[in-house]
């Protein structure tokens, strides 16, 4: 899961980034509405965590504009504004969820997984694809009932493919799902992760669409 965190408090932001990173999630953090807008145009994200008290623009005003521009990705508002009218205003502006500060990182993570799950049209966290079962919240993978050990990057790649069944994803879209902007990425890194997924989940799990990118193929249990 690739998360855009828009939070101007350095201490809170560092805690969120460290906590979500420890859970295998990729977080890119910005401190202003303008920077968040720029990143949304530059990369693909699965969900946004939005603070409302930003230095350059109120978060709700930014959210309304983003929705007017047609951006439909899930947004979780994270704020100290705790009145009922504040919550209603956030939801009416286009927020998908509203979490008050202070908060527990476990609850934040659970809410993020729920938002991404709903955006993908699933009622439960568990994703099934033929003999393959993947639980993104637990970071567990099974193939034909047997556990499969996947690295963090392999999990992120698999999740991106599972969330986009039937779609062809470019190399850049897959890289956005696997890496943050601060990550140093070698030129062949994506190919290495694809190779490992094919070795662990079957040679056809990642199909190459020449000239366009990659898409999810069938999982294959070892014979």
Backbone as numpy.savetxt, mean C-alpha at the origin, in Angstrom:
# Nx Ny Nz CAx CAy CAz Cx Cy Cz
2.34 -3.25 0.57 1.50 -2.07 0.57 2.38 -0.82 0.57
2.09 0.10 -0.34 2.86 1.35 -0.45 2.00 2.48 0.10
2.49 3.13 1.15 1.73 4.13 1.89 2.35 5.50 1.72
1.50 6.50 1.47 1.94 7.90 1.48 1.50 8.50 2.81
2.47 8.89 3.63 2.21 9.51 4.92 2.43 11.01 4.81
1.39 11.79 5.08 1.49 13.25 5.07 1.33 13.74 6.51
2.44 13.98 7.17 2.47 14.33 8.60 3.64 15.28 8.83
3.37 16.46 9.41 4.43 17.45 9.58 5.17 17.32 10.91
4.65 16.54 11.85 5.33 16.33 13.13 6.39 15.24 12.95
7.65 15.64 13.09 8.75 14.69 12.83 8.72 13.49 13.77
8.42 13.72 15.04 8.42 12.64 16.01 7.33 11.61 15.70
6.12 12.10 15.44 5.02 11.19 15.10 5.31 10.47 13.80
5.82 11.19 12.82 6.09 10.59 11.51 7.16 9.50 11.61
8.21 9.76 12.38 9.27 8.76 12.50 8.76 7.51 13.21
7.88 7.69 14.20 7.30 6.54 14.88 6.43 5.71 13.96
5.61 6.38 13.15 4.75 5.67 12.20 5.60 4.93 11.16
6.59 5.60 10.62 7.44 4.98 9.60 8.16 3.76 10.15
8.72 3.89 11.35 9.45 2.77 11.95 8.51 1.61 12.25
7.33 1.92 12.80 6.38 0.87 13.16 5.83 0.13 11.97
5.46 0.85 10.92 4.91 0.21 9.73 5.99 -0.51 8.93
7.20 0.06 8.92 8.31 -0.61 8.25 8.59 -1.96 8.90
8.50 -2.02 10.24 8.73 -3.28 10.95 7.68 -4.33 10.60
6.53 -3.88 10.09 5.47 -4.80 9.69 5.53 -5.12 8.20
6.62 -4.73 7.56 6.80 -5.06 6.16 6.12 -4.13 5.18
5.69 -2.95 5.64 5.01 -2.00 4.77 6.00 -0.92 4.29
5.76 -0.40 3.11 6.62 0.63 2.54 5.96 1.99 2.71
6.66 2.92 3.36 6.10 4.23 3.67 6.98 5.33 3.09
6.35 6.26 2.35 7.02 7.49 1.93 6.36 8.63 2.68
7.18 9.42 3.38 6.65 10.48 4.22 6.93 11.86 3.63
5.91 12.73 3.67 6.06 14.13 3.31 5.49 14.96 4.46
5.83 16.25 4.49 5.42 17.10 5.61 4.48 18.22 5.19
4.03 18.22 3.94 3.16 19.30 3.49 2.19 18.79 2.43
1.12 19.55 2.23 0.13 19.18 1.22 0.72 19.28 -0.18
1.56 20.27 -0.40 2.17 20.42 -1.72 3.06 19.24 -2.08
3.84 18.78 -1.11 4.70 17.63 -1.36 3.88 16.37 -1.58
2.78 16.23 -0.84 1.91 15.07 -1.04 1.31 15.07 -2.44
0.89 16.23 -2.91 0.33 16.34 -4.25 1.37 15.92 -5.30
2.60 16.37 -5.11 3.65 16.04 -6.06 3.94 14.54 -6.10
3.96 13.90 -4.93 4.23 12.46 -4.89 3.08 11.66 -5.50
1.84 12.10 -5.31 0.72 11.39 -5.91 0.81 11.40 -7.43
1.37 12.46 -7.98 1.54 12.54 -9.43 2.73 11.74 -9.92
3.68 11.47 -9.01 4.93 10.83 -9.42 4.94 9.32 -9.25
4.06 8.79 -8.40 4.12 7.35 -8.09 2.74 6.82 -7.75
2.65 5.49 -7.73 1.41 4.82 -7.35 1.46 4.43 -5.87
0.39 4.74 -5.15 0.27 4.38 -3.74 -1.00 3.57 -3.53
-1.01 2.77 -2.46 -2.19 1.99 -2.12 -3.12 2.72 -1.17
-2.56 3.61 -0.34 -3.36 4.29 0.67 -2.60 5.53 1.16
-3.34 6.52 1.64 -2.76 7.76 2.18 -3.13 7.88 3.65
-2.14 8.22 4.48 -2.39 8.64 5.87 -2.24 10.15 5.90
-3.29 10.86 6.29 -3.31 12.31 6.16 -3.53 13.00 7.50
-2.56 13.81 7.90 -2.74 14.72 9.04 -3.47 15.96 8.52
-4.26 16.59 9.37 -5.03 17.75 8.91 -4.33 19.07 9.16
-3.50 19.15 10.20 -2.84 20.41 10.53 -1.53 20.57 9.79
-1.58 20.76 8.49 -0.37 20.86 7.67 0.07 22.33 7.56
1.36 22.58 7.37 1.86 23.96 7.41 1.44 24.82 6.23
1.16 24.22 5.08 0.87 25.02 3.88 -0.61 25.01 3.49
-1.37 24.08 4.02 -2.79 24.00 3.65 -3.51 23.06 4.61
-4.75 23.39 4.93 -5.53 22.49 5.77 -5.73 21.16 5.04
-5.57 20.06 5.78 -5.65 18.75 5.17 -6.99 18.47 4.52
-8.09 18.95 5.10 -9.41 18.71 4.52 -9.56 19.44 3.18
-9.02 20.63 3.08 -9.08 21.37 1.82 -8.30 20.61 0.74
-7.13 20.09 1.11 -6.33 19.30 0.17 -7.09 18.04 -0.25
-7.73 17.37 0.71 -8.45 16.15 0.41 -9.61 16.41 -0.54
-10.35 17.48 -0.31 -11.46 17.81 -1.22 -10.95 18.03 -2.64
-9.83 18.71 -2.77 -9.29 18.97 -4.10 -8.83 17.68 -4.77
-8.19 16.79 -4.00 -7.75 15.52 -4.54 -8.94 14.69 -5.05
-10.02 14.67 -4.29 -11.22 13.95 -4.72 -11.83 14.58 -5.96
-11.83 15.90 -6.04 -12.36 16.58 -7.21 -11.54 16.28 -8.46
-10.26 15.97 -8.25 -9.38 15.62 -9.38 -9.54 14.17 -9.81
-10.39 13.43 -9.11 -10.67 12.06 -9.51 -9.84 11.00 -8.82
-9.01 11.38 -7.84 -8.21 10.40 -7.10 -9.12 9.61 -6.17
-9.10 8.29 -6.32 -10.01 7.46 -5.53 -9.30 6.57 -4.52
-7.98 6.66 -4.41 -7.28 5.77 -3.48 -7.72 6.06 -2.05
-7.71 5.04 -1.17 -8.19 5.22 0.20 -7.36 6.25 0.97
-8.04 7.02 1.80 -7.38 8.02 2.64 -7.83 7.83 4.09
-6.87 7.66 4.98 -7.14 7.60 6.41 -6.69 8.90 7.04
-7.61 9.63 7.64 -7.29 10.88 8.34 -6.79 10.54 9.74
-5.62 11.09 10.08 -5.00 10.86 11.39 -4.82 12.23 12.05
-5.59 12.51 13.10 -5.62 13.87 13.62 -6.01 13.90 15.09
-5.76 15.06 15.70 -6.18 15.28 17.09 -7.54 15.97 17.16
-8.12 16.33 16.03 -9.44 16.96 16.02 -10.49 15.90 16.35
-11.05 16.00 17.55 -11.81 14.87 18.07 -13.30 15.11 18.26
-13.86 16.22 17.78 -15.29 16.43 17.92 -16.05 15.67 16.84
-17.33 15.44 17.11 -18.17 14.75 16.12 -18.22 15.54 14.82
-18.32 16.87 14.91 -18.38 17.69 13.70 -17.09 17.59 12.89
-15.94 17.46 13.59 -14.67 17.28 12.89 -14.67 15.95 12.12
-15.15 14.90 12.76 -15.17 13.59 12.10 -16.11 13.59 10.90
-17.27 14.19 11.08 -18.23 14.27 9.98 -17.63 15.06 8.81
-16.97 16.18 9.13 -16.36 17.00 8.08 -15.30 16.20 7.33
-14.51 15.40 8.06 -13.48 14.60 7.40 -14.07 13.57 6.47
-15.10 12.88 6.92 -15.73 11.87 6.07 -16.43 12.50 4.87
-17.06 13.65 5.09 -17.73 14.32 3.97 -16.75 14.88 2.96
-15.53 15.18 3.40 -14.51 15.70 2.48 -13.92 14.60 1.60
-14.18 13.34 1.97 -13.69 12.24 1.14 -12.82 11.24 1.86
-12.67 11.38 3.19 -11.87 10.41 3.94 -12.61 9.07 4.00
-11.85 7.99 3.98 -12.43 6.65 4.08 -12.42 6.15 5.52
-11.57 6.73 6.35 -11.50 6.34 7.76 -10.92 7.51 8.54
-11.10 7.50 9.86 -10.73 8.63 10.71 -10.21 8.06 12.02
-8.93 8.31 12.32 -8.30 7.78 13.53 -7.73 8.94 14.34
-8.04 8.94 15.63 -7.62 10.03 16.50 -6.25 9.78 17.11
-5.49 10.86 17.29 -4.25 10.82 18.05 -4.58 11.02 19.53
-3.90 10.34 20.44 -2.88 9.31 20.21 -3.54 8.00 19.75
-2.75 7.13 19.16 -3.28 5.91 18.58 -2.30 4.77 18.80
-2.77 3.57 18.58 -1.94 2.38 18.68 -1.54 1.96 17.27
-0.25 1.67 17.05 0.22 1.30 15.72 -0.46 0.04 15.19
-0.83 -0.85 16.08 -1.51 -2.07 15.64 -2.87 -1.75 15.04
-3.57 -0.80 15.66 -4.86 -0.39 15.12 -4.69 0.33 13.79
-3.68 1.20 13.71 -3.42 1.90 12.46 -3.15 0.91 11.33
-2.30 -0.08 11.59 -1.98 -1.08 10.58 -3.23 -1.86 10.17
-4.04 -2.25 11.15 -5.26 -3.01 10.84 -6.22 -2.19 9.99
-6.34 -0.91 10.30 -7.23 -0.05 9.51 -6.71 0.13 8.09
-5.39 0.23 7.92 -4.82 0.37 6.58 -5.10 -0.88 5.75
-4.89 -2.05 6.35 -5.16 -3.29 5.63 -6.64 -3.39 5.25
-7.52 -2.93 6.14 -8.95 -2.97 5.85 -9.30 -2.05 4.69
-8.72 -0.85 4.65 -8.99 0.09 3.56 -8.53 -0.47 2.22
-7.33 -1.04 2.19 -6.82 -1.60 0.94 -7.65 -2.81 0.52
-8.05 -3.62 1.49 -8.88 -4.78 1.20 -10.21 -4.36 0.57
-10.85 -3.35 1.16 -12.13 -2.88 0.62 -11.96 -2.28 -0.77
-10.87 -1.55 -0.97 -10.62 -0.95 -2.28 -10.46 -2.02 -3.36
-9.95 -3.19 -2.94 -9.78 -4.29 -3.88 -11.05 -5.13 -4.03
-12.10 -4.78 -3.27 -13.37 -5.48 -3.37 -13.42 -6.79 -2.64
-12.58 -6.94 -1.60 -12.56 -8.18 -0.82 -13.20 -7.95 0.55
-13.87 -8.99 1.06 -14.52 -8.90 2.36 -13.62 -9.38 3.49
-12.58 -10.15 3.16 -11.66 -10.69 4.18 -10.23 -10.43 3.74
-9.31 -10.51 4.70 -7.91 -10.25 4.39 -7.30 -11.33 3.51
-7.69 -12.58 3.73 -7.09 -13.70 3.02 -7.38 -13.61 1.53
-6.33 -13.71 0.71 -6.45 -13.68 -0.74 -6.17 -15.08 -1.27
-7.07 -15.61 -2.06 -6.88 -16.94 -2.63 -6.75 -16.86 -4.14
-5.81 -17.62 -4.67 -5.54 -17.63 -6.11 -5.12 -19.05 -6.49
-6.10 -19.85 -6.91 -5.80 -21.26 -7.16 -5.31 -21.91 -5.86
-4.20 -22.65 -5.92 -3.67 -23.28 -4.71 -2.91 -22.31 -3.80
-2.84 -21.04 -4.19 -2.10 -20.03 -3.43 -3.03 -19.30 -2.47
-2.58 -19.14 -1.23 -3.29 -18.34 -0.23 -2.31 -17.36 0.38
-2.73 -16.08 0.46 -1.84 -15.05 1.00 -2.62 -14.16 1.94
-2.08 -13.96 3.14 -2.69 -13.09 4.15 -1.76 -11.88 4.34
-2.10 -10.72 3.77 -1.21 -9.56 3.86 -1.04 -9.02 5.27
-2.05 -9.13 6.12 -1.93 -8.59 7.47 -1.01 -9.46 8.33
-1.03 -10.76 8.12 -0.14 -11.66 8.86 1.18 -11.91 8.13
1.24 -11.48 6.88 2.43 -11.70 6.03 2.75 -13.20 5.93
1.72 -13.98 5.64 1.88 -15.43 5.53 1.40 -15.90 4.16
2.14 -16.85 3.59 1.84 -17.38 2.27 1.82 -18.90 2.33
0.82 -19.49 1.66 0.75 -20.95 1.56 0.53 -21.33 0.11
1.13 -22.42 -0.30 0.92 -22.97 -1.64 0.56 -24.44 -1.47
-0.66 -24.80 -1.90 -1.19 -26.16 -1.73 -1.12 -26.60 -0.27
-1.42 -25.65 0.63 -1.45 -25.96 2.05 -0.12 -25.92 2.75
0.95 -25.69 2.02 2.29 -25.65 2.62 2.77 -24.21 2.73
3.34 -23.84 3.89 3.84 -22.47 4.03 5.01 -22.20 3.10
5.05 -20.98 2.58 6.13 -20.54 1.69 6.77 -19.30 2.30
8.07 -19.31 2.42 8.79 -18.18 3.00 9.12 -17.17 1.91
8.49 -16.00 2.00 8.75 -14.92 1.05 9.41 -13.75 1.76
10.34 -13.11 1.11 10.97 -11.92 1.66 9.97 -10.76 1.63
10.30 -9.69 2.31 9.43 -8.51 2.33 9.16 -8.00 0.92
10.18 -7.90 0.09 10.00 -7.38 -1.26 9.19 -8.35 -2.12
9.41 -9.63 -1.94 8.64 -10.63 -2.68 7.16 -10.57 -2.30
6.89 -10.35 -1.01 5.50 -10.20 -0.57 4.86 -8.97 -1.19
5.58 -7.86 -1.22 5.03 -6.63 -1.80 4.75 -6.82 -3.28
5.63 -7.50 -3.98 5.43 -7.76 -5.40 4.22 -8.66 -5.62
4.12 -9.73 -4.83 2.99 -10.64 -4.95 1.68 -9.92 -4.66
1.67 -9.09 -3.62 0.45 -8.38 -3.25 0.01 -7.43 -4.36
0.95 -6.75 -4.99 0.62 -5.85 -6.10 -0.03 -6.61 -7.24
0.50 -7.78 -7.56 -0.06 -8.59 -8.64 -1.44 -9.13 -8.27
-1.59 -9.58 -7.03 -2.88 -10.12 -6.58 -3.97 -9.05 -6.55
-3.60 -7.83 -6.21 -4.58 -6.74 -6.16 -4.96 -6.24 -7.55
-4.22 -6.67 -8.55 -4.46 -6.19 -9.92 -4.62 -7.35 -10.89
-5.37 -8.36 -10.48 -5.58 -9.53 -11.34 -6.18 -9.11 -12.68
-5.59 -9.64 -13.74 -6.08 -9.32 -15.07 -5.47 -8.07 -15.68
-4.81 -7.25 -14.86 -4.19 -6.02 -15.36 -2.71 -6.23 -15.63
-2.21 -5.54 -16.64 -0.78 -5.53 -16.91 -0.18 -4.34 -16.19
0.83 -4.59 -15.36 1.52 -3.54 -14.61 2.89 -3.31 -15.20
3.25 -2.07 -15.40 4.58 -1.75 -15.92 5.63 -1.99 -14.85
6.88 -2.02 -15.27 7.98 -2.17 -14.31 7.96 -1.05 -13.29
7.66 0.17 -13.74 7.64 1.31 -12.82 6.52 1.18 -11.80
5.36 0.69 -12.22 4.26 0.49 -11.27 4.62 -0.55 -10.23
5.27 -1.62 -10.65 5.67 -2.65 -9.69 6.74 -2.13 -8.75
7.67 -1.35 -9.27 8.70 -0.77 -8.41 8.09 0.15 -7.38
7.05 0.92 -7.76 6.37 1.80 -6.81 5.74 1.00 -5.68
5.27 -0.22 -5.99 4.64 -1.06 -4.97 5.65 -1.69 -4.04
6.87 -1.89 -4.52 7.88 -2.64 -3.77 8.83 -1.72 -3.00
9.14 -0.56 -3.58 10.17 0.31 -3.01 9.63 1.69 -2.66
10.24 2.32 -1.67 9.98 3.72 -1.36 10.95 4.60 -2.13
10.70 5.91 -2.11 11.57 6.83 -2.84 12.96 6.89 -2.26
13.10 6.60 -0.98 14.42 6.68 -0.33 15.25 5.41 -0.56
14.62 4.37 -1.09 15.34 3.11 -1.29 16.29 3.21 -2.49
17.47 2.65 -2.31 18.40 2.54 -3.43 18.11 1.24 -4.16
17.71 1.36 -5.43 17.25 0.21 -6.20 18.22 -0.06 -7.34
18.80 -1.26 -7.35 19.67 -1.64 -8.45 18.84 -1.93 -9.69
19.46 -1.80 -10.85 18.73 -1.88 -12.11 18.04 -3.22 -12.32
18.61 -4.30 -11.78 18.03 -5.63 -12.00 17.25 -6.14 -10.79
17.00 -5.27 -9.80 16.39 -5.73 -8.55 15.01 -6.33 -8.77
14.18 -5.67 -9.58 12.83 -6.18 -9.82 12.88 -7.55 -10.47
13.78 -7.71 -11.45 13.90 -9.01 -12.11 14.31 -10.10 -11.14
15.14 -9.76 -10.17 15.56 -10.74 -9.17 14.37 -11.19 -8.33
13.53 -10.25 -7.90 12.35 -10.60 -7.11 11.37 -11.44 -7.92
11.20 -11.10 -9.18 10.32 -11.88 -10.05 10.85 -13.30 -10.20
12.15 -13.44 -10.37 12.77 -14.76 -10.48 12.51 -15.59 -9.22
12.64 -14.98 -8.05 12.42 -15.69 -6.80 10.96 -16.11 -6.64
10.04 -15.22 -7.02 8.62 -15.59 -6.95 8.32 -16.78 -7.85
8.86 -16.77 -9.04 8.63 -17.87 -9.97 9.22 -19.17 -9.44
10.34 -19.08 -8.77 10.97 -20.29 -8.22 10.14 -20.86 -7.07
9.54 -19.98 -6.27 8.82 -20.43 -5.08 7.35 -20.75 -5.34
6.73 -20.06 -6.31 5.29 -20.18 -6.51 4.92 -20.70 -7.90
5.90 -21.15 -8.64 5.62 -21.67 -9.98 6.12 -20.73 -11.05
6.62 -21.29 -12.13 7.26 -20.50 -13.17 6.31 -19.56 -13.89
5.00 -19.77 -13.76 4.04 -18.93 -14.48 3.33 -17.91 -13.59
3.73 -17.81 -12.32 3.04 -16.91 -11.40 3.16 -15.45 -11.84
4.27 -15.08 -12.48 4.43 -13.74 -13.05 4.60 -13.90 -14.55
3.61 -13.43 -15.31 3.66 -13.52 -16.76 4.25 -12.24 -17.34
5.19 -12.38 -18.25 5.77 -11.23 -18.94 4.94 -10.90 -20.17
4.51 -9.66 -20.28 3.78 -9.18 -21.45 4.75 -8.28 -22.21
5.29 -8.81 -23.27 6.39 -8.14 -23.97 6.04 -6.70 -24.35
6.92 -5.80 -23.98 6.76 -4.40 -24.31 5.84 -3.62 -23.40
5.15 -4.32 -22.49 4.18 -3.64 -21.62 4.50 -3.79 -20.14
4.82 -5.02 -19.70 5.11 -5.22 -18.29 4.82 -6.63 -17.84
4.10 -6.74 -16.73 3.87 -8.05 -16.12 2.44 -8.13 -15.60
1.95 -9.38 -15.49 0.64 -9.60 -14.89 0.66 -10.92 -14.13
-0.33 -11.09 -13.27 -0.44 -12.29 -12.47 -0.81 -13.48 -13.33
-0.09 -14.57 -13.15 -0.39 -15.83 -13.83 -0.81 -16.87 -12.82
-0.98 -18.11 -13.25 -1.43 -19.17 -12.32 -0.33 -19.60 -11.37
-0.72 -19.87 -10.13 0.21 -20.46 -9.15 0.24 -21.96 -9.39
1.39 -22.56 -9.15 1.56 -23.97 -9.44 2.23 -24.67 -8.26
1.53 -25.61 -7.68 2.13 -26.41 -6.61 3.15 -27.37 -7.20
4.20 -27.63 -6.45 5.23 -28.54 -6.93 4.63 -29.94 -7.11
5.01 -30.61 -8.18 4.49 -31.95 -8.44 5.22 -32.98 -7.57
